[in-house]
Amino acid sequence: MIDCNTMRAAVLLSGALMLAGLLLGGIAMNTPLVIPASYASLILVLTASAVLAGIFIVAMIPGVSRRLEECQH
């Protein structure tokens, strides 16, 4: 069941993954392991985008959309 707390947690997870990916990308430029760190950074950023896109698609489902209209912003 998707409710306000689940939606908030998914958005925060996506933001945390994006931040971690960007930080790891910055660190990757200054380490001797550039290629593995940059791949890990890319995976984190793409996962963040996939989580955000997935939760957006789930929020468009009519039953979930009605439930989310009751959220206090």
Secondary structure, 3 states (H helix, E strand, C coil): CCCHHHHHHHHHHHHHHHHHHHHHHHHHCCCCCHHHHHHHHHHHHHHHHHHHHHHHHHHCCHHHHHHHCCCCC
